[in-house]
C-alpha cells in the first residue's frame, strides 16, 4: 500500500505540472539577431522642418492609387497647382551599414559602442538623425558621417577621425499622399517636384 501511495502522489504531481505548463502563457519570442532586409516607416517627413501641409507642384506630378509603382493612375497634377500633403512613408529597400572604428558612448542615445560593432541604418529623420537597428532593436541615433559628400560636409569624415566608418548608404523611397485641388487623393514618389514642403523661415 505504501508503494501504491507514493506512485499515486507522483502521478498527481506530474499531472499538475503538465496542466500548469499548458495553462501558462507562451513566452515572448527573443528579439531577432538579424536586421530586417527592408523597412517601412509610416508618417515620417524625412528632412529638416519637413511638414505635411499645402505644397506647390513645380512640375507635372502623377498620383497613384497606392504607394506602388504598378498602381493605377488617379490623376496628374499640373505644374503650379497647390495640393495638400496628407502623410507619407519611407520605404527602405536596402539598409545602410555603419562600422564602429573607435569605441565611444553616443551623446544622443547614450549607448556604448565597441570597436567592430555594425549598425544597420534605415529612415533618415533630418538633422543627421537616422532610425537604426542594433543589438536586436530599432532606435534613433545621430550619424552625421552619413551626410558627408551626400548633401553635406562633416569635418570628422573629411579628416577621417570619425568614430564610425560608412560602409554603405541606405537606399530608400519616400512616398507622399496628397489631395489635389479637385479633391482627388493619391500617392507619388516624385516628392522632389514639390515646393513649400518645409516650415523653416
C-alpha positions, 0 to 999 in steps of 0.5 A: 500500500505504501508503494501504491501511495507514493506512485499515486502522489507522483502521478498527481504531481506530474499531472499538475505540472503538465496542466500548469505548463499548458495553462501558462502563457507562451513566452515572448519570442527573443528579439531577432539577431538579424536586421530586417532586409527592408523597412517601412516607416509610416508618417515620417517627413524625412528632412529638416522642418519637413511638414505635411501641409499645402505644397506647390507642384513645380512640375507635372506630378502623377498620383497613384492609387497606392504607394506602388509603382504598378498602381493605377493612375488617379490623376496628374497634377499640373505644374503650379497647382497647390495640393495638400500633403496628407502623410507619407512613408519611407520605404527602405529597400536596402539598409545602410551599414555603419562600422564602429572604428573607435569605441565611444558612448553616443551623446544622443542615445547614450549607448556604448559602442565597441570597436567592430560593432555594425549598425544597420541604418534605415529612415533618415529623420533630418538633422543627421538623425537616422532610425537604426537597428542594433543589438536586436532593436530599432532606435534613433541615433545621430550619424552625421558621417552619413551626410558627408559628400551626400548633401553635406560636409562633416569635418570628422569624415573629411579628416577621417577621425570619425568614430564610425566608418560608412560602409554603405548608404541606405537606399530608400523611397519616400512616398507622399499622399496628397489631395489635389485641388479637385479633391482627388487623393493619391500617392507619388514618389516624385516628392522632389517636384514639390515646393513649400514642403518645409516650415523653416523661415 
